[in-house]
Amino acid sequence: MKILLAVLSLALSCFGASAQNYPTKPVRIVVPLSPGGPVDVITRALAVKLTEVWGQPVVVDNRPGANEIVGAENVASSKGDGYTLFMATDPSISQNQYLYSKLPYDPINAFAPVTRVALANMALFVPANLPVNNMKEFVAYAKQNPGKIAYGSTGIGNATHLSMAWLENRTGIELNHVPYKGLAPVIQDMLGGQVQAAFGALSVLEPHIKAGKLKALAISGGDRPKLLPNLPTIIESGYENIDANFNIALLAPKDTPKELVNKIANDVRKIIREPAFREKYIDAYAFDLVASTPEEFGAYIVKDRVRQEQRIKISGAKLD
């Protein structure tokens, strides 16, 4: 028994030392999206800071495709040693199991939650010539014109689609869905008169809003955005339980030791809470900083999967 205890004690001490000395080689952060978007920008900024803190290169590996499945499968099949991390959004975190009948990885058990970085809020926007100036006027206008307003999304089952379907359900309005392959073509067709409403990232919409070509009616989240401080929130506009957002969060392969997960989470949370980082990469995109612990993030996922299942069922979205 004494020998067994000594062996266990030695193993634990060695592991503690490995967690304390981590990392000893380059770390890879997989982003399941194309380069250039907000998630990629935030991840690359974080990688630079982590490289400084850890003294080892932290590289971003973009693996877009199939609603984040390409990136998720790559991470799920990677060794849980702390050298592969995953900066994901809602499809990988809580949606794909309801959008697909079969996946090449276990969406429930494939990942260990590290930290929920931010909540990405989206704004409801319309063309400047639509005769509405706030969300209540938009809902009233939609009720007066059932089935006559087309809204654009960045794809079936995407956050922009699910959020608008949820808005329809909660307000009793009827809209026509037109899916696109990104926000840029949605904006282009809105300016051309083909669609009359959409949800989108405020950072992308701001130039068109300031040019007087588009109008933002309200934004999801608890606070008005610093980017457009006069823009009311959806809650301020009189609508509870209507959110239009998605999560940006860091995960690791499921077998990553808890001590490593905690170290990574603590280091990341320190960086994203820095005022300069937050201002440039969180506030500038009208996102809400979260910076949760692994335990908080894990508890959130359990609740969010229930919410996402309901939203997807209401939308009727299926991707296979």
C-alpha positions as CSV (number, residue, x, y, z in Angstrom):
1,M,0.0,0.0,0.0
2,K,2.8,2.4,0.9
3,I,4.5,1.7,-2.5
4,L,1.2,2.3,-4.3
5,L,0.6,5.6,-2.5
6,A,4.2,6.6,-3.3
7,V,3.7,5.9,-7.0
8,L,0.4,7.8,-7.0
9,S,2.0,10.7,-5.3
10,L,4.9,10.8,-7.7
11,A,2.5,10.6,-10.7
12,L,0.5,13.5,-9.4
13,S,3.5,15.6,-8.6
14,C,4.9,15.0,-12.1
15,F,1.6,15.9,-13.7
16,G,1.4,19.0,-11.6
17,A,4.8,20.0,-12.8
18,S,3.9,19.3,-16.5
19,A,0.8,21.6,-16.1
20,Q,2.9,24.2,-14.4
21,N,5.5,24.1,-17.2
22,Y,3.0,24.0,-20.0
23,P,3.5,24.6,-22.9
24,T,6.9,23.2,-24.0
25,K,6.1,23.3,-27.7
26,P,3.8,25.2,-30.2
27,V,0.1,25.3,-29.5
28,R,-2.5,25.1,-32.3
29,I,-5.9,26.9,-32.1
30,V,-8.3,25.5,-34.7
31,V,-10.9,28.1,-36.0
32,P,-13.7,26.3,-37.9
33,L,-14.3,29.5,-40.0
34,S,-12.6,31.3,-42.8
35,P,-9.9,34.0,-42.0
36,G,-10.9,37.6,-41.6
37,G,-14.1,37.4,-39.6
38,P,-14.5,38.5,-36.0
39,V,-13.9,35.1,-34.5
40,D,-10.7,34.7,-36.5
41,V,-9.6,38.2,-35.6
42,I,-10.2,37.7,-31.9
43,T,-8.4,34.3,-32.0
44,R,-5.3,35.7,-33.8
45,A,-5.1,38.6,-31.3
46,L,-5.4,36.1,-28.4
47,A,-2.7,33.9,-30.1
48,V,-0.2,36.8,-30.1
49,K,-0.8,37.5,-26.4
50,L,-0.6,33.8,-25.5
51,T,2.7,33.5,-27.4
52,E,4.0,36.3,-25.2
53,V,2.7,34.8,-22.0
54,W,3.7,31.2,-22.7
55,G,7.0,31.7,-24.5
56,Q,5.9,29.2,-27.2
57,P,4.3,29.9,-30.6
58,V,0.5,29.8,-30.6
59,V,-0.7,29.4,-34.2
60,V,-4.2,29.7,-35.7
61,D,-5.3,26.9,-38.0
62,N,-8.4,27.8,-40.0
63,R,-10.5,24.8,-41.0
64,P,-13.8,26.1,-42.4
65,G,-16.6,24.0,-43.8
66,A,-19.8,22.1,-43.2
67,N,-21.2,24.4,-40.4
68,E,-18.0,24.0,-38.4
69,I,-17.9,20.2,-38.7
70,V,-14.6,20.1,-40.5
71,G,-12.8,21.9,-37.7
72,A,-14.8,20.1,-34.9
73,E,-13.9,16.7,-36.3
74,N,-10.2,17.6,-36.5
75,V,-10.1,18.7,-32.8
76,A,-12.2,15.8,-31.6
77,S,-9.7,13.4,-33.1
78,S,-6.7,15.3,-31.7
79,K,-4.8,14.2,-28.5
80,G,-6.0,15.9,-25.3
81,D,-2.6,17.2,-24.3
82,G,-3.3,20.9,-24.3
83,Y,-1.5,21.5,-27.7
84,T,-4.7,21.6,-29.7
85,L,-7.5,24.0,-28.8
86,F,-10.7,25.0,-30.5
87,M,-12.2,28.5,-30.9
88,A,-15.8,27.6,-31.8
89,T,-19.2,29.1,-32.0
90,D,-22.8,27.8,-31.5
91,P,-22.9,25.1,-34.2
92,S,-20.0,23.2,-32.6
93,I,-21.0,24.0,-29.1
94,S,-24.7,23.3,-29.0
95,Q,-26.5,23.1,-32.4
96,N,-25.1,20.6,-34.9
97,Q,-26.6,17.6,-33.1
98,Y,-30.1,19.1,-33.9
99,L,-29.3,20.2,-37.4
100,Y,-27.8,16.9,-38.6
101,S,-29.1,13.3,-38.2
102,K,-25.5,12.0,-38.1
103,L,-22.1,13.6,-37.3
104,P,-18.5,12.2,-37.6
105,Y,-17.8,13.0,-34.0
106,D,-19.7,13.0,-30.7
107,P,-21.0,16.5,-30.3
108,I,-22.0,16.0,-26.6
109,N,-18.8,14.4,-25.3
110,A,-16.0,15.3,-27.8
111,F,-14.8,18.5,-26.1
112,A,-13.8,19.9,-22.7
113,P,-15.1,23.4,-22.0
114,V,-12.3,25.9,-21.4
115,T,-13.8,29.4,-21.3
116,R,-16.8,31.2,-22.9
117,V,-15.0,34.2,-24.3
118,A,-17.8,36.5,-25.6
119,L,-21.4,36.7,-26.6
120,A,-21.6,38.1,-30.1
121,N,-24.7,40.4,-30.3
122,M,-26.4,41.1,-33.6
123,A,-28.5,44.0,-34.7
124,L,-31.8,44.0,-36.6
125,F,-31.3,46.1,-39.7
126,V,-33.4,47.3,-42.6
127,P,-33.0,49.5,-45.7
128,A,-33.1,53.2,-45.1
129,N,-36.3,53.6,-47.2
130,L,-38.4,51.1,-45.2
131,P,-41.0,53.1,-43.3
132,V,-40.0,52.0,-39.8
133,N,-37.6,53.5,-37.3
134,N,-37.6,51.1,-34.4
135,M,-38.4,47.5,-33.6
136,K,-42.0,48.1,-32.5
137,E,-42.7,49.9,-35.8
138,F,-41.0,47.0,-37.7
139,V,-43.2,44.4,-35.9
140,A,-46.3,46.4,-36.6
141,Y,-45.4,46.9,-40.3
142,A,-44.7,43.2,-40.6
143,K,-48.1,42.4,-39.2
144,Q,-49.7,44.8,-41.6
145,N,-47.9,43.0,-44.5
146,P,-47.9,39.3,-43.6
147,G,-45.6,37.3,-45.9
148,K,-44.6,40.3,-47.9
149,I,-41.3,41.1,-46.2
150,A,-38.2,39.0,-47.2
151,Y,-35.4,38.6,-44.7
152,G,-31.9,37.6,-45.5
153,S,-29.7,35.2,-43.5
154,T,-26.1,33.9,-43.9
155,G,-27.4,30.4,-44.3
156,I,-30.0,27.9,-43.2
157,G,-29.5,27.0,-39.5
158,N,-27.1,29.9,-39.1
159,A,-27.5,32.3,-36.1
160,T,-29.0,35.0,-38.4
161,H,-31.7,32.5,-39.6
162,L,-32.5,31.1,-36.1
163,S,-32.7,34.5,-34.6
164,M,-35.1,35.8,-37.2
165,A,-37.2,32.6,-37.0
166,W,-37.3,33.1,-33.2
167,L,-38.4,36.7,-33.6
168,E,-41.2,35.6,-35.9
169,N,-42.3,33.0,-33.3
170,R,-42.3,35.4,-30.4
171,T,-44.0,38.3,-32.1
172,G,-46.4,36.5,-34.4
173,I,-45.1,38.0,-37.6
174,E,-44.7,36.1,-40.9
175,L,-41.6,36.8,-43.1
176,N,-40.1,35.1,-46.1
177,H,-36.6,33.6,-45.6
178,V,-33.9,34.1,-48.3
179,P,-30.6,32.3,-47.3
180,Y,-27.3,33.6,-48.6
181,K,-23.6,32.5,-48.2
182,G,-22.5,35.5,-46.1
183,L,-23.6,38.9,-44.8
184,A,-22.0,40.8,-47.7
185,P,-24.5,39.5,-50.3
186,V,-27.4,40.1,-47.8
187,I,-26.4,43.7,-47.5
188,Q,-25.9,44.0,-51.3
189,D,-29.4,42.7,-52.0
190,M,-30.9,44.8,-49.3
191,L,-29.4,47.9,-50.9
192,G,-30.8,46.7,-54.2
193,G,-34.3,46.2,-52.7
194,Q,-34.5,42.4,-52.8
195,V,-34.7,41.8,-49.0
196,Q,-36.1,44.1,-46.3
197,A,-34.6,42.8,-43.0
198,A,-31.8,40.8,-41.5
199,F,-29.8,40.3,-38.4
200,G,-26.0,41.0,-38.6
201,A,-22.8,42.1,-36.9
202,L,-22.9,45.8,-36.1
203,S,-19.2,46.2,-37.0
204,V,-20.0,45.2,-40.6
205,L,-23.2,47.3,-40.8
206,E,-21.8,50.5,-39.3
207,P,-20.4,52.1,-42.5
208,H,-23.7,51.6,-44.3
209,I,-25.6,52.9,-41.3
210,K,-23.5,56.0,-41.1
211,A,-23.8,56.5,-44.8
212,G,-27.6,56.6,-44.4
213,K,-28.2,53.5,-46.6
214,L,-29.3,51.1,-43.8
215,K,-31.0,51.6,-40.5
216,A,-30.3,49.5,-37.3
217,L,-33.5,49.2,-35.3
218,A,-32.2,47.3,-32.2
219,I,-29.4,45.1,-30.9
220,S,-29.3,42.0,-28.8
221,G,-27.5,42.1,-25.4
222,G,-27.8,43.8,-22.1
223,D,-26.2,47.2,-23.0
224,R,-26.2,49.6,-25.8
225,P,-23.1,49.2,-28.1
226,K,-20.2,51.6,-27.8
227,L,-20.0,51.5,-31.6
228,L,-23.5,53.1,-31.8
229,P,-24.5,54.3,-28.4
230,N,-27.9,55.6,-29.5
231,L,-29.0,52.2,-30.7
232,P,-31.4,50.6,-28.2
233,T,-31.3,47.0,-27.1
234,I,-34.1,44.6,-28.0
235,I,-35.1,44.6,-24.4
236,E,-35.2,48.4,-24.3
237,S,-37.4,48.2,-27.4
238,G,-40.0,46.3,-25.3
239,Y,-39.3,42.7,-26.2
240,E,-38.2,40.1,-23.6
241,N,-36.8,36.6,-24.4
242,I,-35.8,37.6,-28.0
243,D,-32.1,37.2,-28.5
244,A,-30.0,37.5,-31.6
245,N,-26.5,36.4,-30.8
246,F,-24.0,33.6,-30.8
247,N,-21.2,32.4,-28.5
248,I,-17.4,32.6,-29.2
249,A,-15.8,30.0,-26.9
250,L,-12.6,28.0,-26.4
251,L,-12.7,24.3,-26.0
252,A,-10.2,21.4,-25.9
253,P,-10.3,17.7,-26.8
254,K,-12.3,15.8,-24.2
255,D,-9.3,14.0,-22.6
256,T,-7.4,17.2,-21.8
257,P,-6.5,17.0,-18.1
258,K,-8.4,19.3,-15.8
259,E,-5.2,21.0,-14.5
260,L,-4.2,22.0,-18.1
261,V,-7.8,23.2,-18.9
262,N,-7.7,25.4,-15.8
263,K,-4.3,26.9,-16.6
264,I,-5.3,27.6,-20.2
265,A,-8.6,29.1,-19.0
266,N,-7.0,31.3,-16.4
267,D,-4.4,32.6,-18.8
268,V,-7.0,33.3,-21.6
269,R,-9.3,35.1,-19.1
270,K,-6.6,37.4,-17.9
271,I,-5.8,38.4,-21.5
272,I,-9.4,39.0,-22.7
273,R,-10.1,41.0,-19.5
274,E,-7.3,43.4,-20.2
275,P,-8.9,46.9,-21.0
276,A,-6.9,47.3,-24.2
277,F,-7.8,43.9,-25.5
278,R,-11.4,44.2,-24.6
279,E,-11.8,47.6,-26.2
280,K,-10.2,46.6,-29.5
281,Y,-11.5,43.0,-29.9
282,I,-14.7,42.8,-27.8
283,D,-16.3,46.2,-27.5
284,A,-15.4,47.3,-31.0
285,Y,-17.6,44.4,-32.3
286,A,-20.5,45.2,-29.9
287,F,-19.9,41.9,-28.2
288,D,-20.3,41.1,-24.5
289,L,-17.3,39.9,-22.6
290,V,-18.0,36.7,-20.7
291,A,-14.6,35.1,-19.6
292,S,-16.2,32.2,-17.8
293,T,-14.5,29.5,-15.8
294,P,-14.5,25.9,-17.3
295,E,-17.2,24.9,-14.7
296,E,-19.4,28.0,-15.6
297,F,-19.0,27.3,-19.3
298,G,-19.9,23.6,-18.8
299,A,-23.1,24.5,-16.9
300,Y,-24.0,27.0,-19.6
301,I,-23.6,24.4,-22.4
302,V,-26.1,22.1,-20.7
303,K,-28.8,24.9,-20.6
304,D,-28.0,26.3,-24.0
305,R,-28.5,23.0,-25.7
306,V,-32.1,23.0,-24.5
307,R,-32.6,26.5,-25.9
308,Q,-30.9,25.7,-29.2
309,E,-33.0,22.6,-29.7
310,Q,-36.1,24.7,-29.3
311,R,-35.0,27.4,-31.6
312,I,-34.0,24.9,-34.3
313,K,-37.3,23.0,-34.0
314,I,-39.2,26.3,-34.5
315,S,-37.1,27.3,-37.5
316,G,-37.5,23.9,-39.2
317,A,-33.9,24.0,-40.2
318,K,-32.2,20.7,-41.2
319,L,-28.8,20.4,-42.9
320,D,-28.8,16.9,-44.2
